[in-house]
Amino acid sequence: MNASQRSFLIRELERFITLHGIGHPHHDNGEAIEEIAHYSLRRKKFILYEATTWGVITVVCLCMLVLFRKKPLNASATLLYATMIFGSFGLLLRAMYALGRNRKFRLIVKLLQLDEKEKTRQWQ
């Protein structure tokens, strides 16, 4: 990895860190990169749980509308279900977007980890 690629990845990493308020890492410290990688993995698990939750809520709301289609709902119940369906679907899309951003972040961290390993191999 050349110097311009490394500086670009570090800038992207710093942007992500300041956006999410993780803390300020040391650029050449492998332990800081490892800590950020563990944070990213925990974040990925949380995002997947969130996406699963909102997906289940969306499906349950749709199933309830299908089950009660013979008995018409009053206006307030219809409004409630419509709000829950659109809201949960919107939050599901937001979780998927966050998962994509986290994937990009994990790729950057992985590239920096490989660069650190390559540097240690060159010193030996």
Backbone torsions as a table, in degrees:
resi	resn	phi	psi	omega
1	MET	NA	127.0	-178.8
2	ASN	-83.3	175.2	-172.7
3	ALA	-66.2	-37.7	-178.6
4	SER	-69.0	-38.2	177.0
5	GLN	-64.4	-43.5	-179.8
6	ARG	-64.0	-42.3	-179.8
7	SER	-66.4	-36.5	176.6
8	PHE	-63.1	-44.7	-179.9
9	LEU	-64.8	-38.7	179.1
10	ILE	-66.8	-38.8	176.7
11	ARG	-62.9	-43.1	177.7
12	GLU	-62.5	-41.3	179.4
13	LEU	-64.2	-43.3	178.4
14	GLU	-63.8	-38.2	178.7
15	ARG	-63.3	-43.1	178.6
16	PHE	-65.3	-41.1	-178.3
17	ILE	-65.0	-44.6	179.8
18	THR	-69.9	-32.7	178.8
19	LEU	-64.2	-39.6	-176.4
20	HIS	-101.7	0.5	174.9
21	GLY	62.7	42.2	-178.7
22	ILE	-75.5	-39.4	-172.9
23	GLY	134.2	169.2	-176.8
24	HIS	-99.7	114.1	180.0
25	PRO	-84.5	163.9	172.2
26	HIS	-89.8	131.8	-171.4
27	HIS	-62.8	-40.1	-173.9
28	ASP	-97.4	10.0	-177.8
29	ASN	-95.6	115.5	179.8
30	GLY	-64.4	-31.0	179.3
31	GLU	-66.2	-37.6	178.1
32	ALA	-64.6	-39.3	178.0
33	ILE	-65.6	-39.6	176.9
34	GLU	-62.7	-42.5	179.7
35	GLU	-61.8	-42.0	178.8
36	ILE	-66.9	-36.4	178.1
37	ALA	-64.1	-41.0	177.9
38	HIS	-66.0	-39.2	176.8
39	TYR	-60.4	-42.3	-178.6
40	SER	-64.4	-38.2	178.5
41	LEU	-66.4	-42.9	176.8
42	ARG	-62.1	-40.2	179.2
43	ARG	-63.8	-39.8	179.3
44	LYS	-62.2	-43.4	179.1
45	LYS	-62.5	-43.0	179.4
46	PHE	-63.3	-43.2	-179.7
47	ILE	-63.7	-40.0	178.2
48	LEU	-64.9	-40.3	176.1
49	TYR	-62.1	-42.9	179.9
50	GLU	-63.8	-45.1	179.8
51	ALA	-63.0	-40.7	178.4
52	THR	-63.4	-42.9	179.9
53	THR	-60.8	-49.1	-178.4
54	TRP	-69.4	-31.9	175.2
55	GLY	-64.6	-42.7	178.6
56	VAL	-65.1	-42.0	178.9
57	ILE	-62.6	-41.5	177.8
58	THR	-61.0	-46.5	-178.6
59	VAL	-65.1	-41.8	179.2
60	VAL	-62.9	-42.8	178.6
61	CYS	-63.4	-41.9	177.9
62	LEU	-65.0	-40.1	177.9
63	CYS	-64.1	-39.4	178.5
64	MET	-63.9	-39.1	177.3
65	LEU	-65.3	-38.4	179.1
66	VAL	-68.3	-41.9	-179.0
67	LEU	-66.3	-34.3	-177.9
68	PHE	-99.7	22.8	-177.4
69	ARG	-72.2	-26.0	179.1
70	LYS	-75.4	-33.4	178.2
71	LYS	-101.7	108.0	-175.7
72	PRO	-63.5	142.2	178.5
73	LEU	-85.8	152.9	175.0
74	ASN	-75.8	175.1	-172.8
75	ALA	-64.1	-40.2	-177.4
76	SER	-68.9	-38.3	178.2
77	ALA	-67.4	-40.0	177.8
78	THR	-62.8	-43.7	178.4
79	LEU	-63.8	-40.6	178.5
80	LEU	-62.3	-48.4	-179.7
81	TYR	-64.8	-40.8	178.8
82	ALA	-62.7	-42.3	178.6
83	THR	-63.9	-43.1	179.9
84	MET	-65.6	-40.4	-179.4
85	ILE	-66.0	-51.2	-178.4
86	PHE	-66.4	-39.3	179.2
87	GLY	-65.4	-45.9	-179.0
88	SER	-68.9	-35.4	177.4
89	PHE	-67.6	-39.2	177.0
90	GLY	-63.3	-41.4	178.1
91	LEU	-69.5	-31.7	174.5
92	LEU	-63.8	-43.5	177.2
93	LEU	-63.5	-39.2	177.8
94	ARG	-62.9	-39.6	178.2
95	ALA	-66.4	-37.9	178.3
96	MET	-66.5	-38.8	176.7
97	TYR	-63.2	-43.2	178.6
98	ALA	-63.8	-35.1	177.9
99	LEU	-65.4	-39.0	176.7
100	GLY	-65.4	-41.2	177.2
101	ARG	-64.7	-39.7	179.6
102	ASN	-67.3	-33.4	178.0
103	ARG	-64.8	-42.3	177.2
104	LYS	-62.0	-42.6	178.9
105	PHE	-61.9	-43.8	-179.8
106	ARG	-64.0	-35.7	177.3
107	LEU	-64.6	-42.2	178.2
108	ILE	-62.3	-45.0	179.7
109	VAL	-62.6	-40.7	-179.8
110	LYS	-64.0	-41.3	177.7
111	LEU	-63.7	-40.5	178.2
112	LEU	-67.7	-35.4	176.5
113	GLN	-64.6	-42.5	177.8
114	LEU	-63.0	-38.0	178.1
115	ASP	-65.1	-39.8	177.2
116	GLU	-63.4	-42.1	178.9
117	LYS	-64.2	-39.3	178.9
118	GLU	-64.8	-39.1	178.1
119	LYS	-63.9	-42.5	-179.9
120	THR	-67.3	-34.0	177.1
121	ARG	-67.2	-35.8	179.7
122	GLN	-68.7	-31.1	179.8
123	TRP	-74.1	-21.0	-177.6
124	GLN	-84.9	NA	NA
